Structure formats: structure tokens, C-alpha cells
Amino acid sequence: MNLPKKKLALFDLDHTLLPIDSDYAWGVFTQDIGWTDPVVFRERNDEFYEHYKAGTLDIHDYVRFATEAVRLRGAAQAETAHARFMQTVIAPAMRPQALALVEHHRTAGDELLIVTATNEFVTTPIARAFGVQELIAVQLERGADDWITGEIRGVPSAREGKVLRVAQWLAARGLDWGDVDLTFYSDSINDLALLEKVDHPVATNADDRLRGIALERGWRILDLFK
């Protein structure tokens, strides 16, 4: 007798559970509070964001750029600023539809994971706000002072790296892909590799390229914010 597989619901974060990009929004926030040059930072932030949308982002360069203000300010100021960011930017962006989707899977008994290409400093409090305890995000290297260095630790959870990081998460729990029933919600063509790997891919608030693939393959399409 075969036991039923463990069910997992995986969620991308930016433009999937949130109608904004939290990484980009954090950058704008640091500019608004005077931590970064208002002209130079916005130009570079916009340039990196265009590369992300095109699937050409060098994530190592981007993380060095995106964490520079935090590194220079230190842990205490960074934590205080992030609390303001959660109140003023993230909380208003947490839509009832997204919260209901997460709650639907929680009520069904599924294990919940957020799998994001945004770094752990930005996303850990956001995952908690959604009530999701398991987070796969870009891990940040820490130096001798236990503060972030701007470098990435391990495999970044971006593009094909999301597949490897989920595999590592499963292996740490004595599981393999065949042991679980996986649903994955994502908006982005950048997540195609993981969408192709799971049992139930859901193109959520999908960009044009992902929507086209979803239509061709008969994947479920979900528009949370329309």
C-alpha cells in the first residue's frame, strides 16, 4: 500500500505573493531615507531590474550593490529601517487574495515554502508576515563581525539555482522529488526551471513569456491581483 505523498506549496514572492518587487522596493526605500544617492542609485537599481526582467541579471553584482547601504549602516540601523519598510511598504502591499491563497494551502495541511531570488535580509520578515516559516532565499555571507559582507553564501536561489536549493531542502529532510507532491506559484520566466520540475506549476500574475508557455502547456494560470 502506497502512502500518500507529502504535499508542499512553494511560492515565489515578488509579483507572485506581492504585487511589487520587494528587492527593488527596498532599494527605493533606502534612497527615500537618505541612505543612497538619489540619482546614481535609482539609475543602477533600474538597470539591474531591467536585467532581472530580461533574465540576464548577474546576481552576485546585484547583491553587492543592493546590500551596500545595509553593510555600511550596520545591523542595528538596518533592523530599525527594515521594520519601517515592513510597515510603510510591505504591509500595504500584502493583498487579501495572496493571504487567502497561502491560507488555503495551510488549511489543506500542505507544508509552505517561499522560494525567492531576493536576499534573506529583505525577505525573512516578509515570509514571517505571511505566516510562512520555511524560506529559501539568497543567503548572505557574514564576516568576522557577524555582519553581511555583500557576497552570496552557497548557491543563489535564482533561475536554475532554485531547483538545486529546493533539492537541498528536500534532501536535508530525507526526501527526494519523487517523495513529494509539489505545487509552485510564480510570475516569472526566470522560474521556468522549477516550474518544469514540480507536479503542479501555476503561472501566477505571469509575465508575457511565462503566460505564453503556460498556455502552450496547459498549465494553470492564476491572476491574483486583477
C-alpha positions, 0 to 999 in steps of 0.5 A, a space after each residue: 500500500 502506497 502512502 500518500 505523498 507529502 504535499 508542499 506549496 512553494 511560492 515565489 514572492 515578488 509579483 507572485 505573493 506581492 504585487 511589487 518587487 520587494 528587492 527593488 522596493 527596498 532599494 527605493 526605500 533606502 534612497 527615500 531615507 537618505 541612505 543612497 544617492 538619489 540619482 546614481 542609485 535609482 539609475 543602477 537599481 533600474 538597470 539591474 531590474 531591467 536585467 532581472 526582467 530580461 533574465 540576464 541579471 548577474 546576481 552576485 553584482 546585484 547583491 553587492 550593490 543592493 546590500 551596500 547601504 545595509 553593510 555600511 549602516 550596520 545591523 542595528 540601523 538596518 533592523 530599525 529601517 527594515 521594520 519601517 519598510 515592513 510597515 510603510 511598504 510591505 504591509 500595504 502591499 500584502 493583498 487579501 487574495 495572496 493571504 487567502 491563497 497561502 491560507 488555503 494551502 495551510 488549511 489543506 495541511 500542505 507544508 509552505 515554502 517561499 522560494 525567492 531570488 531576493 536576499 534573506 535580509 529583505 525577505 525573512 520578515 516578509 515570509 514571517 508576515 505571511 505566516 510562512 516559516 520555511 524560506 529559501 532565499 539568497 543567503 548572505 555571507 557574514 564576516 568576522 563581525 557577524 555582519 553581511 559582507 555583500 557576497 552570496 553564501 552557497 548557491 543563489 536561489 535564482 533561475 536554475 539555482 532554485 531547483 538545486 536549493 529546493 533539492 537541498 531542502 528536500 534532501 536535508 529532510 530525507 526526501 527526494 522529488 519523487 517523495 513529494 507532491 509539489 505545487 509552485 506559484 510564480 510570475 516569472 520566466 526566470 522560474 521556468 526551471 522549477 516550474 518544469 520540475 514540480 507536479 503542479 506549476 501555476 503561472 501566477 500574475 505571469 509575465 508575457 513569456 511565462 503566460 505564453 508557455 503556460 498556455 502552450 502547456 496547459 498549465 494553470 494560470 492564476 491572476 491574483 491581483 486583477 
